[in-house]
Amino acid sequence: MSALTAVEQRAPGGWQIATVEAIRVETPRVKSYRLRPPLWMPHLPGQHYEVRLTAPDGYTAQRSYSVASSPLEEGVVELTVDRLDDGEVSTYFHDVLVEGDQVEVRGPFASYFVWRGESPTLLVGGGSGVVPLMSMLRHRRLTALELPMRLLYSARSAEDVIYADELGADAVVTLTRSAPPDWNGPTGRIDAELVARVAYDSGPAFVCGTDPFVEAATALLLAAGYSPERVRTERFGPTG
Ligand SMILES: Cc1cc2nc3c(=O)[nH]c(=O)nc-3n(C[C@H](O)[C@H](O)[C@H](O)COP(=O)(O)OP(=O)(O)OC[C@H]3O[C@@H](n4cnc5c(N)ncnc54)[C@H](O)[C@@H]3O)c2cc1C
């Protein structure tokens, strides 16, 4: 490949074939995929990649997936995918893709939903909405542990908590559907009391999840004194 071609194909513009280096089971419905694209470039925590599947008849399906890893993990992009039973692309990831396979990706894509070291930072995630927030949390742990950052994370049950072993003291997890008998954290949906526990007087809040989750969490943040400019949102809803 000539140098010019390599530049032309360089992320984020060009599609490239990444190798699935490792697959980790996070929860019964969620797996993480460590991909190695040939033309890797560092992402900003919060950015996403696009994945494209092409059937033998030429039919394609394309979806966005946030990067979960820190950009300091050179050469690697970790995507975390929630399996939707009637989904096209998420079921392919879960049911078909194995280590060593190849998958077409492009990215990383810029958006205003990126953490550039602002502080203090509040992260609010629902379900798989925690994925881009994990990239922020991981990157801050690797680069600037002294910067205050808290995660408020809503999951259905203890077994649905993604990255459970890594969350640590920076995270408040609330379980909305069921909690084990020994659970001593909060239960139920994120509410004003929980937001008051984690809110900061300054700095941004990053909110990610389904449409209704983002709406509800944003309303709570505004009611808690966050100005609209401090709240950045990313919605994982159906792509239509
Ligand atoms: C910027 C961005 C980043 C994203 N990052 C992630 C990520 O890190 N991890 C992740 O798992 N997903 C992420 N998503 C969602 C992802 O792009 C797909 O929408 C999702 O995986 C479903 O695709 P599918 O082909 O499996 O389902 P589809 O075939 O598109 O849909 C199947 C059914 O599920 C419904 N549906 C589709 N998406 C959702 C959803 N998100 N929640 C509830 N119902 C849905 C559809 O209406 C349909 O009924 C992100 C989306 C965006 C826009």
The ligand as an SDF file (V2000), in Angstrom:
LIG
                    3D

 53 58  0  0  0  0  0  0  0  0999 V2000
  -23.3020    6.9900   19.2250 C   0  0  0  0  0  0  0  0  0  0  0  0
  -23.8500    5.6250   19.6020 C   0  0  0  0  0  0  0  0  0  0  0  0
  -23.0770    4.7830   20.3700 C   0  0  0  0  0  0  0  0  0  0  0  0
  -23.5580    3.5040   20.7260 C   0  0  0  0  0  0  0  0  0  0  0  0
  -22.7900    2.7070   21.5220 N   0  0  0  0  0  0  0  0  0  0  0  0
  -23.2500    1.4900   21.8800 C   0  0  0  0  0  0  0  0  0  0  0  0
  -22.4610    0.6540   22.7370 C   0  0  0  0  0  0  0  0  0  0  0  0
  -21.3740    1.0080   23.1870 O   0  0  0  0  0  0  0  0  0  0  0  0
  -22.9560   -0.5670   23.0660 N   0  0  0  0  0  0  0  0  0  0  0  0
  -24.1990   -1.0010   22.6030 C   0  0  0  0  0  0  0  0  0  0  0  0
  -24.5810   -2.1360   22.9200 O   0  0  0  0  0  0  0  0  0  0  0  0
  -24.9540   -0.2170   21.8000 N   0  0  0  0  0  0  0  0  0  0  0  0
  -24.5050    0.9950   21.4160 C   0  0  0  0  0  0  0  0  0  0  0  0
  -25.2620    1.7840   20.5910 N   0  0  0  0  0  0  0  0  0  0  0  0
  -26.4920    1.2230   20.0140 C   0  0  0  0  0  0  0  0  0  0  0  0
  -26.1170    0.4400   18.7350 C   0  0  0  0  0  0  0  0  0  0  0  0
  -25.6810    1.3420   17.7350 O   0  0  0  0  0  0  0  0  0  0  0  0
  -27.2910   -0.3500   18.1370 C   0  0  0  0  0  0  0  0  0  0  0  0
  -28.3940    0.5170   18.0020 O   0  0  0  0  0  0  0  0  0  0  0  0
  -27.6920   -1.5450   18.9840 C   0  0  0  0  0  0  0  0  0  0  0  0
  -26.6010   -2.4470   19.1480 O   0  0  0  0  0  0  0  0  0  0  0  0
  -28.8490   -2.3040   18.3090 C   0  0  0  0  0  0  0  0  0  0  0  0
  -28.4470   -2.7340   17.0450 O   0  0  0  0  0  0  0  0  0  0  0  0
  -29.0300   -4.0920   16.4540 P   0  0  0  0  0  0  0  0  0  0  0  0
  -28.6510   -4.1430   15.0000 O   0  0  0  0  0  0  0  0  0  0  0  0
  -28.6530   -5.2390   17.2960 O   0  0  0  0  0  0  0  0  0  0  0  0
  -30.5860   -3.9100   16.6130 O   0  0  0  0  0  0  0  0  0  0  0  0
  -31.6240   -3.3940   15.4950 P   0  0  0  0  0  0  0  0  0  0  0  0
  -31.7660   -4.4770   14.4780 O   0  0  0  0  0  0  0  0  0  0  0  0
  -31.1980   -2.0320   15.0390 O   0  0  0  0  0  0  0  0  0  0  0  0
  -32.9240   -3.2280   16.3510 O   0  0  0  0  0  0  0  0  0  0  0  0
  -33.5950   -4.3510   16.9260 C   0  0  0  0  0  0  0  0  0  0  0  0
  -34.7250   -3.8660   17.8000 C   0  0  0  0  0  0  0  0  0  0  0  0
  -34.2280   -3.1970   18.9590 O   0  0  0  0  0  0  0  0  0  0  0  0
  -34.6460   -1.8370   19.0130 C   0  0  0  0  0  0  0  0  0  0  0  0
  -33.4380   -1.0910   19.4070 N   0  0  0  0  0  0  0  0  0  0  0  0
  -32.3970   -0.7510   18.6230 C   0  0  0  0  0  0  0  0  0  0  0  0
  -31.4400   -0.1480   19.3580 N   0  0  0  0  0  0  0  0  0  0  0  0
  -31.8830   -0.1230   20.6290 C   0  0  0  0  0  0  0  0  0  0  0  0
  -31.3270    0.3510   21.8410 C   0  0  0  0  0  0  0  0  0  0  0  0
  -30.1070    0.9240   21.8800 N   0  0  0  0  0  0  0  0  0  0  0  0
  -32.0510    0.1860   22.9660 N   0  0  0  0  0  0  0  0  0  0  0  0
  -33.2660   -0.4020   22.9420 C   0  0  0  0  0  0  0  0  0  0  0  0
  -33.8330   -0.8780   21.8080 N   0  0  0  0  0  0  0  0  0  0  0  0
  -33.1490   -0.7340   20.6720 C   0  0  0  0  0  0  0  0  0  0  0  0
  -35.1050   -1.5260   17.5980 C   0  0  0  0  0  0  0  0  0  0  0  0
  -36.1300   -0.5590   17.5780 O   0  0  0  0  0  0  0  0  0  0  0  0
  -35.6330   -2.8680   17.1330 C   0  0  0  0  0  0  0  0  0  0  0  0
  -36.9270   -3.1240   17.6420 O   0  0  0  0  0  0  0  0  0  0  0  0
  -24.8210    3.0710   20.2700 C   0  0  0  0  0  0  0  0  0  0  0  0
  -25.5940    3.9330   19.4810 C   0  0  0  0  0  0  0  0  0  0  0  0
  -25.1320    5.1910   19.1660 C   0  0  0  0  0  0  0  0  0  0  0  0
  -25.9990    6.0930   18.3100 C   0  0  0  0  0  0  0  0  0  0  0  0
  1  2  1  0
  2  3  1  0
  2 52  2  0
  3  4  2  0
  4  5  1  0
  4 50  1  0
  5  6  2  0
  6  7  1  0
  6 13  1  0
  7  8  2  0
  7  9  1  0
  9 10  1  0
 10 11  2  0
 10 12  1  0
 12 13  2  0
 13 14  1  0
 14 15  1  0
 14 50  1  0
 15 16  1  0
 16 17  1  0
 16 18  1  0
 18 19  1  0
 18 20  1  0
 20 21  1  0
 20 22  1  0
 22 23  1  0
 23 24  1  0
 24 25  2  0
 24 26  1  0
 24 27  1  0
 27 28  1  0
 28 29  2  0
 28 30  1  0
 28 31  1  0
 31 32  1  0
 32 33  1  0
 33 34  1  0
 33 48  1  0
 34 35  1  0
 35 36  1  0
 35 46  1  0
 36 37  1  0
 36 45  1  0
 37 38  2  0
 38 39  1  0
 39 40  1  0
 39 45  2  0
 40 41  1  0
 40 42  2  0
 42 43  1  0
 43 44  2  0
 44 45  1  0
 46 47  1  0
 46 48  1  0
 48 49  1  0
 50 51  2  0
 51 52  1  0
 52 53  1  0
M  END
$$$$
